[in-house]
């Protein structure tokens, strides 16, 4: 009889993991009642089910319709024709002049004497580039609701000092696939057993996009429409902070950058790490306040510039990776205890809000760093022992056409040779192109075209020491 009662208690405790808004937000946060909550649109509490991409888009559309702080935009479409959504969020009086704000932000990058005064910091919030790491996109419902409906001095200060670009789903096709998996394999009474079907997704999983490509490796290659649309928008604004919300194994806790100190790309300025550490203090304070475990400066590197958390580092911004232990469904037993989907969502919300606080407090430093990053390019190029790179284009017109298109998407300048030349023992025809170092994208040119062997030496040394 005692065993039966115990089993009934366990079943009842997992009949639902639904949490109200009061679970996610502090009690003193007041919201505009004219702005619909996620539940009023979805029909369920955030975290009770995995949000479908179409539901996510619909909620963002409604927020933009109801709030004068938000502009809703479709910047592209996936292979499966799902919309790539971008919300531009700022104070209502600034949103009406958003194009003027954007142009002023870019103008500072070519004028080193134009110090940050009242200019807003641009913050890009990117969620769930891996479709089955869905706490990010589900938390974006709450982030968008907060930005649309929260009232008070704190949110007013945020909106007056930032332009927030909110990308609620970096991988719509993957997110849709995983929502279908998690929801269709969810029982009336939830199972926390890691071996149940809900927690063991079939190959090829929902991590990738339609073509099973990892979009978090495509920020440089730009082979997919999701990435091409994103990079175009990135360079329209050149954000000061870009966040990249992920998940990791269920038996971990929570990670935020900086990553392993010895595994930073040598081209990334040290000031970037200084700013990353300053921002990290806000995440630590927030998670400490909420009794959430976390770690930093471990496990994750900042070397490859083709990821969401590193591409900003070579473009004058600060990229920040977040990794939340995943429930991979609605609830799962872990070595740290029971992990619920709402808990994972809340952590992503908390560090979204701490990012906003950090952006406001460090606004001047972020803007001045970015301006210096680009305005120093000419001086850095003049210190090099060579002027640039020559790429032969005569052998394959189609290939060189795609190459030039890729450079253009990254705002890298290339020029056709006006006469043939010989360099490093090689002959280059007038069909070749010259990529100079002396241009605003100096650091990205160096990163793409030069060989970086420092990290390999470090890793080899670490391997030898460990064995």
Steps between C-alpha positions, in 0.01 A plus 500: 500500500786735588662429160174577320465832683861589420445431131183711501687793654774475237245487217304794636815709548579469130148537364596855406805727511300813417619816673323839505667828404574563868747208489705670230487867602565680825188604687567873469493494117179660376358429154270692269171302511423597138794288380401131479700248698639191327226287660225724361626432148640145527233361730755359746773621732853539365681171560187289525544400136777566250398798291458432129673742266173621350370575850821685582471716190132571563571620853777731379267643237235570762750670731616725217138585421418584862822672608647824364844381612529218245547471125438154349690402187550188288862511382496174301367147480639157578529210259156389622367854443459590865546872568821626658367752746673804643358737761653846534425629849568838656320795658191603302636846415823343373330228296337760278850625406670162496667544160663822613625320811642217290688732267641698792618177661688395185641851445686480830704210366674728249547797734728434794437847643128439539483378859193327637262740671132425467542231235329169584684171522377244248427159656421194288318220683526166315322186618527126425718472191481128578134407471492244779659747745163661535506675837646799318214552255242426769662761724481753216122504554561639848781733394282653228205528740718678755631747243150566368303518824726568800455839662723706726828688514719196435341402170474866396874541555564183301288606203643852497859377493485199268371371171418132547494268199316188612531186287266253676600199291831475318398160360123489435501166316691326780288661770178392328630145465593476867177656628312235306721225647483617862127576495390186314701279736382677815265298719211627708717409798853615427787254521835621632678178399790598266439182298141578403426581136440870569862539612664285231444667166552295185780571252564747341342698787379858491834664571550588137300674229310342209820370338637369832756781505622648826414868459736590783788420265364708211566858610805516271404252229148641447375198310142515628222760478473530878865607522495731199196690629654524846837632383332761281307625803809479719695737276205735466539564872838365620382419854712574805387179673374181339365221718484136395274282718569125495451185705738224608471162670240463777759413766672837479383839634537837321788656309564854382810653346786575518620157393831324560754788523768319297259422215425851373568590139826703495338766279229576758609810697564458872248778566232270363575252779501782756152605391381139494617455860329823604172378349549156659486659845136596434409141411676367810321746726161415349546123517637523856190693602285220356709217650590360158824310443735620223860499380717710270848498340474124450407249226425744216742680266493823298719404207287431193341821370224315317281465810237736637692574818831574322407674173426825688848486656660560161244766410542747786240348729492263796359154437369309800420130513250361751460127563213366714477140615219355290185324616471371139127487550284614791670346804802275548690345786867602515793453736405840643137406559183555300542747213181659366448681174374818676819513708716491186286774344527717810881490498504614136260780588710607801819531296312680224393760755850519652637558149270801467617638833863452400443671164351808666771530766786436252346685206775761461780244530336272241446781250849644543657155467316435175597836352864445595488146358421631151691827513824321592477275193709724272780535756509127565514426127790744453702305757479181294787384278267453200207688351244227441406179322466417130251236386521351151167500321572388143454127547139497620271798439213354701718430798647851504151645467385315812821597676443870430139471608611347830751780560233757425262347754772540763568855378853411391630709209668333202627660179582356155863520393561759230809311379654160551759453774729248660499449877653227717613319187149487353360675194165677530299610196272801468212267587635494855385707797687689768370501859679781687574496870438875519121497538251513789476118503875465551465249784246285317722496189793385712288235671366357174814509285789442741603178671464502878708229664522631855198306626628175349828540688315570825274197458795274412686621810192438716460153349865415570474627857187294558660181374 
